[in-house]
């Protein structure tokens, strides 16, 4: 599940503001350089951070799921369309590094700490709350998809690879959850722009 993993490690204990700053700097450096060696070094650095956090990089890669199709798209276009292979490799490595670093950040930082770090960097508090709630509901939606797939298989529906039959009930439940959350926030007197973090 794409959520905070409780571990005793240096990376988990690190200040979330420092982690967010490092994430931004790493991604800026990643897109500022065009050298394959430098991009590869940054990817190896991310894998080293996974080991430092006592989390398997394979677990992080598994969280990406269907995102891998998007990540490997430049390489696929290069192989099929005769584009420059070195440019495609650089683009693919960049996307892998960005994705893996984002997953590691979520694994090692609590949602409330992410919100506090965003507010520290002058992100509006309402936007910070919205982003942290989005992170919070990712594992919930993963659960919903698995439940819908299991329910459809129990009813004898075998085409579980089709998106539409899964998407409709999952979106229906998502809207119901959003409505309930909005009512709950209104009942607690939430006002946008007020100190919420």
N, C-alpha and C positions, 0 to 999 in steps of 0.2 A: 504494500500500500504506500502511496506517495504521501507520507506524513512524517512528523518528527519521530526519530528513533532514539529512545533513551539509552545512552551509553556513557561510560566514564572515559572520556578522551579529552585531549588538549583542545581539539577542534570544537567539541560540544561546549567546553567551558569558556571558549573565547568570546569576547564581547560581540554581540550581534552587529553593532555599528562597524567594527573592524572587519567582520566577515562580509558585510554588504559592500564596504569600500573595496575590499580585496576582489570580490566578485566583479564589481564595476571595472576596476583597474585591469583585471585579467582579460575581460572581454574587450576593453579598449585596446589593450596591447595585441590581442588576437587579431583584430581587424585592422590595426595600424601596420602590421608587418605583412610582407608578401613572401617571406622566406619559409620554405617548407620545413627546414630544420627548426626554426623558431616556433612554428605552429605545432610541430611534433613534440617539442620540448614542453610546451604548455599543456598538451594533452597528457604527457607522462607525469607532469606535475600534479594534474587533477587526480590521476590514478594514485599517486603517492599520498595525496590528501585523503583519499578514500581509505587507504591502509592506515593512515594516522588516526582516522576517525573510527577504526575497527569495523568498517563496513565493506562488504565485498563489492568491487566495481561491477561484477556480473549482476548483482541485485539491482544496482543503479541503472544498468543498461536494460534490464528486464522491465523496469518501470516505464520506459519510453514507449513500449508496445508499438502501436501503429505509427508513431512519430518517426520510426526508423525508415518508413517509406519516403517521407519528406527529406530526411537526413541523407539518404542514399540516392536521392533524385539526381543531383549534379553528376555523380559517377555513372548512373544509368544512361543519362543523356549523352555523356562523352563516349561511352562504349557503343551506343546505338547510332549516334549521329556523327561520329567522327570528330567531335570537338576536341580541344586541347586537353589531353589527359592530365597533365600536371596541374592545370587550373582547376579541374574537377576534383582532383585529390585534395588540393588546398581547401576548396569550398566544403567538401565532405568532412575533412578533419576539423575545420572551424565549427561546423554545425554540431558535430559529435562533442567537441569540447564545451561549447555553449550549453548544450542539453545536459551533459553529465555534471557540469559545474552547478547548474540550476538545481538539479536533483539533489546533489550533495548539500547545497545550501538549505534546502527544505528538510533534508534528513537530520541536519545538525542544529537547526534553529527552531525554537518554539514559535507558534503563530503570533503570540502577543509580543515576543521579542522582535519579530520581523516588523510588526506594526510600529513599535517604539523606534526601531532603527530608521524606518521610512520617515516618521515624523521628525526625527533628529535631523535628517537631510532635507527638511523643509517640504516634504510631500504633504499636501493637504490631508488633515486627519480623516476626513470622510473617504478619500481615495485609499488611504492606508487601510482603513477598516474594510473597505470593499475588497481590496486585494487579499487581505488575510482571511476574509470569509470565503473567497474563491478557493484559496489553498485548503481551507478547512473542509470544503465540500467535495474536493476531488476524490478522497477515499470513499465518501458516501455514495457518489455516483458510480464509482467502480463496483461497490457492493450491489447497487441497484441493477447494473448491467448483468452481473453474475446471477442475481436472483431471477431476473426476467428470462435469461437464457435457460436457467434450470427449470423454470415453470413451463417454458415453451417445449423443452425436451420431454418433460413429464407428460405433456399433452400430445406427444408424438410428432411435434414439429421438428423436422431434421435439418432445415436450411438455416442453421444458426449463423452462417457467414453473411447472410443478408442483413444490411444495416437498418432498413426502414421498419421491419416488424419489431426490432428492439428499440429503435429510437422513439417511436410514438409513446409507449408506456413509460419509458425513462423520462422523457420530456414532460409528460403529464404529471409524474410524481415530483419532478424538479420544480415545476410551477406551483404545485401544492405546497411544497416545502418553502419556496420563496414567499408565498402569500402568508403562510403561518409565521415565518421569521419577521416579515414586515409588521404584522399585527402585534407580535411580541415586542418588537422595538418601539412601536407606537405606545403600547401599554406601559412601557418602562420610561416613557417621556424622552425618547431619543430626539435630539435636535441636531441637524447637520451643521457643522462648523463649530459646535461647542466642544470643549475639552472631552474627548472620548477615550483617549489612550491613557 
